[in-house]
Amino acid sequence: MWEKVFFGNTLQDWLWSIGVILFVLLLNRVISRYVAKLLCRLLKRQWKDFDQNRFVDLVINPLAIFLVTTVSIVTLYRLNFPQQINIGIYKYSLQKIVHAIATTIQVVVFIWLLLRIIDFIADVLHRRADATPDQSDNQLVLFFKDFFKVIIGIVGVLMVLHFAFNYNIGSLLTGLSIVGAAIALALRESLENLIASFVIFFDKPFTTGDLVKVQNITGNVERIGLRSTRIRTADKSYVTVPNKQMVDSILDNVTLRSQLRGEIQLPLHVATEAGKIESMITGVKQFIQTIPEITSHSVVFNEIRLQALMVTVEFFTPPIEHSRFVAIKQSINLHLLHSAEDLGIHLAAEGKEVMGA
């Protein structure tokens, strides 16, 4: 009875194969967790702050599926493919099609497992980077995390072509070199952005969290990717700027300024008396001296126009928070208006509004 042949294989072979596959299906989670813990022991030697639970949670699903597919392929490979169902489909036998599908699944799950391991390594490095004041470490971790994921994805496609469809990778890469040149021309802008991303990471004109001004966009850098930089503006818009523009354009990194400069121009009526202007300037200087953040300042009557007498206030502060800097400018503006009211000074008829820079 055990030696009776069904679909090209004995009953015993069928039962053994089905039994092994069912055994792995039932215990794949237990086996995967055990294998993950063995990997943990190896990785703990490299990282003292190794999070075993986080690692197991990340790899257990792809590891379980990889274990099931691998054992199933190896087990079924020992059997003879039933010739009764080995029909041809577009010049390919069903046996080759099934083998290609199984191998593709195996490679895809293996790549999935590698991507999860990269995620875990990135998490470990990110926690270490958070412990340092330099934010460039954080953006470097995110950048190379995405970069290595792209590389592994490309390797996965090549593995599928080689192992599942028996393509000669060497000749395929040679043939793709000409096509690659044409693709490179078509994707020139994307390649330029990729190269620009490397320039940003190694030259470091800005890092994540910096307040920057580029072209007509001002905001905080939230993320630097392979192709673009994401900036959160003052009105909370999420702007995507190609990395090439971030490198080629004139960029003002406000965060790296040694000082912040503020300027206010106040146009006074041409009939204003000189004594009142002097009193206003003296009062404004005394008021500015009461603001501790301002390190240096000047208040001058610097220009006589046909329709206005111009008083200019200029002040400098250390790199303080933007909200505090705006509050300082507001307090000076209000003091100027109150001082003008108290002294009976009228603003110029040309109606220039108070400006701040």
C-alpha positions in Angstrom: 0.0 0.0 0.0 2.8 2.5 0.9 4.5 1.8 -2.4 1.4 2.5 -4.5 2.1 5.2 -7.0 -0.1 8.3 -7.3 0.8 11.1 -9.8 4.3 9.8 -10.3 5.2 9.4 -6.6 4.6 6.7 -4.0 2.0 7.2 -1.3 4.8 7.2 1.3 6.6 10.1 -0.4 3.4 12.1 -0.6 2.6 11.6 3.0 6.1 12.4 4.1 6.2 15.6 2.1 2.7 16.7 3.3 3.6 15.9 6.9 6.8 17.9 6.8 5.0 20.9 5.2 2.1 20.7 7.8 4.7 20.4 10.6 6.4 23.6 9.5 3.1 25.4 9.0 2.0 24.6 12.5 5.2 25.4 14.2 6.7 28.1 12.0 6.0 30.9 14.5 7.8 28.9 17.3 10.7 28.0 15.1 11.0 31.5 13.7 11.0 33.0 17.2 13.8 30.6 18.2 15.9 31.5 15.1 15.3 35.2 15.8 16.5 34.8 19.4 19.7 33.1 18.1 20.3 36.0 15.8 19.8 38.3 18.8 22.6 36.6 20.6 25.0 37.4 17.7 23.9 41.0 17.4 24.0 41.7 21.1 27.8 41.4 20.9 27.9 44.4 18.6 25.2 46.6 20.3 24.8 46.9 24.1 21.5 48.8 23.7 20.0 45.9 21.6 16.2 45.7 21.9 15.4 42.0 21.6 11.6 42.4 21.6 11.7 45.0 18.9 14.0 42.9 16.7 11.8 39.8 17.1 8.6 41.7 16.3 10.2 43.0 13.1 11.6 39.8 11.7 9.3 37.1 12.9 6.7 37.4 10.1 9.1 37.4 7.1 11.2 34.8 8.8 8.2 32.5 9.3 7.1 32.9 5.7 10.6 32.4 4.4 10.9 29.2 6.5 7.6 27.8 5.2 8.4 28.6 1.5 12.0 27.2 1.7 11.0 24.0 3.4 8.1 23.6 1.0 10.3 24.1 -2.0 13.0 21.7 -0.8 10.4 19.1 0.2 8.4 19.2 -3.0 11.6 19.3 -5.1 12.3 15.7 -4.0 9.0 14.6 -5.6 8.5 13.9 -9.3 6.3 16.5 -10.9 3.1 14.8 -12.0 3.3 14.5 -15.8 -0.5 14.2 -16.1 -0.8 17.9 -15.3 2.5 19.1 -16.8 0.8 21.0 -19.6 2.5 23.6 -21.8 1.5 27.3 -21.5 3.1 29.7 -24.0 6.0 27.3 -24.6 6.6 26.9 -20.9 5.7 23.7 -19.0 3.6 24.0 -15.9 6.5 22.6 -13.9 8.7 25.5 -14.9 6.0 28.0 -14.2 5.4 26.6 -10.7 9.1 26.6 -10.0 9.5 30.2 -11.1 6.5 31.3 -8.9 7.8 29.5 -5.9 11.4 30.8 -6.3 10.0 34.3 -6.8 8.0 34.1 -3.6 11.1 32.8 -1.8 13.3 35.7 -3.0 10.7 38.3 -2.3 10.3 37.1 1.3 14.1 37.0 1.7 14.3 40.6 0.6 11.5 41.5 2.9 13.5 39.9 5.8 16.6 42.0 4.8 14.5 45.2 4.7 13.2 44.5 8.2 16.7 44.0 9.5 17.7 47.3 7.9 14.8 49.0 9.7 15.9 47.6 13.0 19.6 48.7 12.5 18.3 52.1 11.5 16.3 52.3 14.7 19.3 51.4 16.8 21.5 54.0 15.1 18.7 56.6 15.3 18.5 56.2 19.0 22.2 56.7 19.3 22.0 59.8 17.1 19.3 61.2 19.3 21.7 61.1 22.2 24.0 63.5 20.4 23.3 67.3 19.9 24.3 67.1 16.2 21.2 66.5 14.1 23.2 65.6 11.0 23.6 62.1 12.4 19.9 61.6 12.3 19.5 62.7 8.7 22.5 60.5 7.7 20.7 57.5 9.3 17.5 58.2 7.4 19.3 58.8 4.1 21.4 55.6 4.1 18.3 53.6 5.3 16.5 54.6 2.2 19.6 54.2 0.0 20.3 50.6 1.1 16.7 49.7 0.8 16.8 50.8 -2.9 20.0 48.8 -3.4 18.5 45.7 -1.8 15.4 46.1 -3.9 17.5 46.2 -7.1 19.5 43.1 -6.0 16.2 41.3 -5.3 14.9 42.0 -8.9 18.2 40.6 -10.3 17.9 37.5 -8.0 14.4 36.8 -9.3 15.6 37.1 -12.9 18.5 34.8 -12.2 17.1 32.1 -10.0 13.4 32.1 -11.1 13.8 32.8 -14.8 17.4 31.6 -15.4 18.6 34.8 -16.9 22.4 35.3 -17.2 22.9 38.4 -15.0 26.3 39.2 -16.6 24.9 39.3 -20.1 21.8 41.1 -18.9 23.8 43.8 -17.2 25.9 44.2 -20.4 22.8 44.5 -22.5 21.3 46.9 -20.0 24.4 49.2 -20.1 23.3 50.7 -23.4 19.7 50.9 -22.2 20.9 52.3 -19.0 22.7 55.1 -20.8 19.4 56.0 -22.5 17.5 55.8 -19.2 20.2 57.9 -17.5 19.6 60.6 -20.1 15.8 60.4 -19.6 16.2 60.4 -15.8 18.9 63.0 -15.8 17.1 65.3 -13.4 16.5 62.4 -10.9 20.1 61.5 -11.1 21.1 65.1 -10.5 18.9 65.2 -7.4 20.4 61.9 -6.2 24.0 63.3 -6.5 22.8 66.5 -4.9 21.6 64.5 -1.9 25.1 63.2 -1.4 26.5 66.7 -1.6 24.0 67.8 1.1 24.9 65.0 3.4 28.7 65.4 3.1 29.0 69.2 2.7 26.2 69.8 5.3 25.0 73.3 4.2 21.9 72.5 6.4 20.6 69.7 8.6 17.2 68.5 9.8 15.5 71.1 12.0 17.4 74.1 10.5 15.4 77.2 9.5 16.4 77.9 5.8 15.5 80.4 3.1 15.8 79.1 -0.5 14.3 81.0 -3.4 10.9 82.2 -2.2 10.5 79.5 0.5 11.2 79.8 4.2 10.7 77.1 6.7 12.2 74.3 8.9 13.8 71.3 7.2 11.9 68.2 8.3 13.4 65.5 6.1 16.2 65.1 3.5 15.5 62.3 1.1 17.2 60.7 -1.9 15.4 63.0 -4.4 14.0 66.0 -2.4 14.1 68.0 0.8 10.8 68.5 2.8 10.3 71.9 4.4 7.6 73.0 6.8 6.8 76.7 6.3 5.6 79.2 8.8 2.0 78.7 7.6 2.5 74.9 8.2 2.6 74.0 4.5 4.7 71.0 3.6 6.8 72.0 0.7 8.9 69.5 -1.4 12.1 71.1 -3.0 14.3 69.0 -5.3 17.7 68.5 -3.9 19.4 70.0 -7.0 17.7 73.3 -6.2 18.8 73.2 -2.6 22.4 72.8 -3.8 22.4 75.1 -6.8 20.3 78.0 -5.4 21.5 80.6 -2.9 20.5 79.2 0.4 20.3 81.2 3.7 20.6 79.0 6.7 19.0 81.2 9.3 19.8 78.8 12.1 23.5 79.2 11.5 23.4 83.0 11.7 25.7 84.4 14.4 23.2 87.2 14.9 19.7 88.1 13.9 19.1 91.5 12.4 16.0 93.6 12.6 15.3 96.9 10.8 12.3 99.3 11.2 11.9 102.4 9.0 9.5 105.0 10.3 8.5 107.9 7.8 7.6 111.1 9.7 5.8 114.1 8.4 8.1 116.7 6.8 6.8 119.4 9.2 8.0 117.5 12.2 10.2 119.6 14.5 13.9 118.6 15.0 13.5 118.7 18.7 10.7 116.2 18.7 12.7 113.9 16.5 15.6 114.0 18.9 13.3 113.3 21.8 11.8 110.3 20.0 15.3 108.9 19.2 16.4 109.3 22.8 13.3 107.6 24.1 13.6 104.7 21.6 17.2 104.1 22.5 16.4 104.0 26.2 13.6 101.5 25.6 15.7 99.2 23.4 18.4 99.1 26.2 15.8 97.5 28.5 15.5 94.5 26.1 18.1 92.0 27.3 18.2 90.0 24.0 19.4 93.0 21.9 23.2 93.0 21.9 23.7 96.2 19.7 21.4 98.8 18.1 21.2 102.1 16.4 18.4 104.6 16.1 19.2 107.4 13.5 17.5 110.1 11.6 19.1 109.1 8.4 17.2 110.5 5.4 15.3 113.6 4.3 12.8 113.0 1.5 10.4 115.3 -0.3 7.4 113.8 1.5 8.9 112.2 4.6 11.7 112.4 7.2 13.0 108.8 7.7 14.0 107.4 11.1 15.6 104.0 11.0 15.9 101.5 13.9 18.4 98.7 13.5 19.1 96.0 16.2 20.8 92.7 16.5 20.1 89.7 18.8 21.7 86.3 19.2 20.1 83.3 17.3 16.9 83.3 19.4 13.5 81.6 18.6 11.6 83.2 15.8 8.6 83.9 17.9 10.7 85.8 20.5 12.4 87.8 17.7 9.0 88.8 16.2 7.8 89.8 19.7 10.8 92.1 20.1 10.1 93.8 16.8 6.4 94.2 17.8 7.3 95.9 21.1 9.7 98.3 19.3 7.0 99.1 16.7 4.4 99.8 19.4 6.9 102.0 21.4 7.5 104.0 18.2 3.8 104.6 17.7 3.2 105.5 21.4 6.2 107.8 21.3 4.9 109.6 18.2 1.5 110.0 19.8 2.9 111.4 23.0 5.1 113.9 21.1 2.4 114.9 18.7 4.3 113.5 15.7 2.4 112.6 12.6 3.5 109.9 10.1 4.3 110.9 6.5 1.4 111.6 4.1 2.9 109.1 1.6 1.6 106.4 3.9 4.6 104.1 4.1 4.0 101.4 6.5 6.4 100.2 9.2 8.7 97.5 7.8 10.7 94.9 9.5 13.4 92.6 8.1 
